Amino acid sequence: SSVLLLCASSIRVCLARLEVEWEAMELYDLEQGLKSVASSGHVLNCQELTGIQSGLTMLKSKEKYQSIFFWGKIFGLAADYYIAYGMKDPDFEFPPKTFFFAGEDFEFRPLPKLTHESAEKILALGLEKPFAGTADKSIEPTVEGEEPPADEDGDGEQADKPAKLTEADRLAQVVTEIDFDTAVVPKGAYAL
């Protein structure tokens, strides 16, 4: 029981240390923040770190955010996704959080806004395979006899069909789920 108590207290100390270090992995302290969580085994190399810093700087100036945060990296087979988010001044109580993603080019683009129906459709597909790394790749299975979508500007027949779900939609769903499951409440927020 003394070993268990020692483990619990050392875990508490580690979590407290991580909480202080992980408070905000903002753009200006990105490198130090990543060093503090490097014990998990996955780190960014110099090219990734430099690309993310320049990409986030461009995003911050283009979207007029006061602060922009690096959220994480999602591994793909051909390429990886880098996720960031920005929060603007709140209109009400809570600031809106907008997510962005980038590939190997480190040009951050907004993640698609999912409707409840498209989120349910993505979950119904039951995808457990890894991400491919191609954001515009369709994730819906092709039906026999159906032709793959062509890259033409024909608006007649395509206007009636709903847009196919892409890997960017799946990425938005996964990021939303992870962010929801790991969100924390500020100290004193539930005080009556």
C-alpha positions as CSV (number, residue, x, y, z in Angstrom):
1,S,0.0,0.0,0.0
2,S,3.0,2.4,0.6
3,V,4.2,1.6,-3.0
4,L,0.7,2.5,-4.3
5,L,0.7,5.7,-2.3
6,L,4.1,6.6,-3.6
7,C,3.0,6.0,-7.2
8,A,-0.2,8.0,-6.7
9,S,1.8,10.9,-5.2
10,S,4.4,10.8,-8.0
11,I,1.6,10.7,-10.6
12,R,0.0,13.8,-9.0
13,V,3.4,15.6,-9.1
14,C,3.9,14.7,-12.7
15,L,0.3,15.8,-13.6
16,A,0.8,19.1,-11.8
17,R,4.0,19.7,-13.6
18,L,2.4,18.9,-17.0
19,E,-0.6,21.1,-16.1
20,V,1.8,24.1,-15.6
21,E,3.8,23.3,-18.7
22,W,0.8,22.5,-20.9
23,E,-1.3,25.5,-19.8
24,A,-1.1,27.0,-23.3
25,M,1.0,25.8,-26.2
26,E,0.7,29.2,-27.8
27,L,2.7,30.1,-30.9
28,Y,5.3,32.1,-29.1
29,D,6.2,29.2,-26.7
30,L,5.6,26.3,-29.1
31,E,9.1,24.9,-29.0
32,Q,9.3,24.9,-25.2
33,G,5.8,23.4,-24.9
34,L,6.7,20.6,-27.3
35,K,9.9,19.8,-25.4
36,S,7.9,19.5,-22.2
37,V,5.6,16.8,-23.6
38,A,8.3,15.0,-25.6
39,S,8.4,12.2,-23.0
40,S,5.4,10.6,-24.7
41,G,7.7,9.5,-27.5
42,H,6.3,11.6,-30.4
43,V,8.1,14.8,-31.2
44,L,8.3,17.2,-34.2
45,N,11.4,17.3,-36.2
46,C,13.1,20.6,-37.1
47,Q,11.4,20.9,-40.5
48,E,7.9,20.3,-38.9
49,L,8.6,22.7,-36.1
50,T,9.8,25.5,-38.5
51,G,6.9,24.8,-40.9
52,I,4.3,24.9,-38.1
53,Q,5.7,28.1,-36.7
54,S,5.7,29.9,-40.1
55,G,2.3,28.5,-41.0
56,L,0.8,29.6,-37.7
57,T,2.3,33.0,-38.0
58,M,0.7,33.4,-41.4
59,L,-2.6,32.1,-40.1
60,K,-2.5,34.5,-37.1
61,S,-2.0,37.5,-39.3
62,K,-4.4,36.4,-42.1
63,E,-7.3,35.5,-39.7
64,K,-6.5,38.4,-37.2
65,Y,-6.3,36.2,-34.1
66,Q,-4.7,37.6,-31.0
67,S,-3.5,34.1,-30.1
68,I,-3.3,30.9,-32.0
69,F,-2.6,27.5,-30.5
70,F,-1.1,24.3,-31.8
71,W,-3.5,21.5,-31.0
72,G,-1.6,18.4,-32.3
73,K,-0.5,16.1,-35.1
74,I,-2.6,13.3,-36.5
75,F,-0.6,10.6,-38.4
76,G,-1.6,9.6,-41.9
77,L,-0.2,6.9,-44.3
78,A,1.0,9.3,-47.1
79,A,1.1,12.5,-45.1
80,D,0.3,13.8,-41.6
81,Y,-2.1,16.4,-40.5
82,Y,-1.2,19.3,-38.2
83,I,-4.1,20.8,-36.2
84,A,-4.3,24.3,-34.7
85,Y,-7.1,26.4,-33.3
86,G,-7.7,30.1,-32.7
87,M,-10.1,31.8,-30.3
88,K,-11.5,35.2,-31.0
89,D,-12.9,37.6,-28.5
90,P,-16.2,36.2,-27.1
91,D,-19.5,37.7,-28.1
92,F,-21.1,36.1,-25.0
93,E,-19.5,34.1,-22.3
94,F,-17.3,31.6,-24.2
95,P,-15.0,32.4,-27.0
96,P,-15.6,30.5,-30.2
97,K,-12.9,27.9,-31.1
98,T,-12.1,27.5,-34.8
99,F,-10.0,24.6,-35.9
100,F,-7.5,24.6,-38.8
101,F,-5.5,21.8,-40.4
102,A,-2.4,21.7,-42.6
103,G,-0.6,19.0,-44.5
104,E,3.0,18.8,-45.6
105,D,2.7,22.3,-47.1
106,F,2.0,23.8,-43.6
107,E,-0.7,26.1,-45.1
108,F,-3.5,26.0,-42.5
109,R,-7.0,25.8,-43.8
110,P,-10.2,25.7,-41.7
111,L,-11.6,22.3,-40.9
112,P,-15.0,21.8,-42.5
113,K,-18.0,22.6,-40.3
114,L,-20.0,19.4,-39.8
115,T,-23.7,19.2,-39.6
116,H,-25.2,16.7,-37.2
117,E,-26.3,14.5,-40.1
118,S,-22.8,14.4,-41.7
119,A,-21.3,13.6,-38.3
120,E,-23.7,10.7,-37.8
121,K,-23.0,9.5,-41.4
122,I,-19.2,9.5,-40.7
123,L,-19.8,7.5,-37.4
124,A,-22.1,5.1,-39.2
125,L,-19.3,4.3,-41.7
126,G,-17.4,2.8,-38.8
127,L,-14.0,3.7,-40.2
128,E,-11.1,2.2,-38.2
129,K,-8.4,2.4,-40.9
130,P,-5.7,5.1,-40.6
131,F,-5.9,8.4,-42.3
132,A,-4.5,8.4,-45.8
133,G,-3.1,11.9,-45.6
134,T,-5.1,13.3,-48.6
135,A,-7.8,15.7,-47.3
136,D,-9.9,15.7,-50.5
137,K,-10.1,11.9,-50.8
138,S,-13.6,10.5,-50.5
139,I,-14.3,8.2,-47.5
140,E,-17.6,6.9,-48.7
141,P,-17.5,3.4,-50.3
142,T,-18.2,3.4,-54.0
143,V,-21.3,1.6,-55.1
144,E,-21.0,-0.9,-57.9
145,G,-21.9,0.6,-61.3
146,E,-21.3,4.1,-60.0
147,E,-18.7,6.1,-61.7
148,P,-16.0,7.8,-59.6
149,P,-16.5,11.6,-59.4
150,A,-15.0,13.4,-62.4
151,D,-13.1,16.7,-62.1
152,E,-15.4,18.6,-64.5
153,D,-17.5,21.7,-64.1
154,G,-20.8,20.1,-65.0
155,D,-23.3,21.6,-62.6
156,G,-26.5,19.8,-63.9
157,E,-26.3,16.4,-62.4
158,Q,-24.0,17.1,-59.5
159,A,-26.2,19.8,-58.1
160,D,-28.9,17.3,-57.1
161,K,-26.5,14.9,-55.3
162,P,-25.2,15.7,-51.8
163,A,-21.5,16.3,-51.5
164,K,-19.4,13.2,-50.8
165,L,-17.8,13.0,-47.4
166,T,-14.0,13.5,-47.6
167,E,-11.1,12.7,-45.3
168,A,-11.2,16.4,-44.2
169,D,-14.8,15.8,-42.9
170,R,-13.6,12.7,-41.0
171,L,-10.6,14.7,-39.7
172,A,-13.1,17.3,-38.4
173,Q,-15.2,14.6,-36.7
174,V,-12.2,13.0,-35.0
175,V,-10.7,16.4,-33.8
176,T,-14.2,17.4,-32.5
177,E,-14.5,14.2,-30.6
178,I,-11.0,14.3,-29.1
179,D,-11.4,18.0,-28.2
180,F,-14.8,17.3,-26.6
181,D,-13.6,14.3,-24.6
182,T,-10.5,16.1,-23.3
183,A,-11.9,19.6,-22.6
184,V,-11.5,20.8,-19.1
185,V,-13.5,23.2,-17.0
186,P,-11.7,26.2,-15.5
187,K,-11.3,26.2,-11.7
188,G,-14.4,27.7,-10.1
189,A,-16.6,27.6,-13.2
190,Y,-19.2,25.5,-11.5
191,A,-19.3,27.5,-8.2
192,L,-22.9,28.3,-7.1
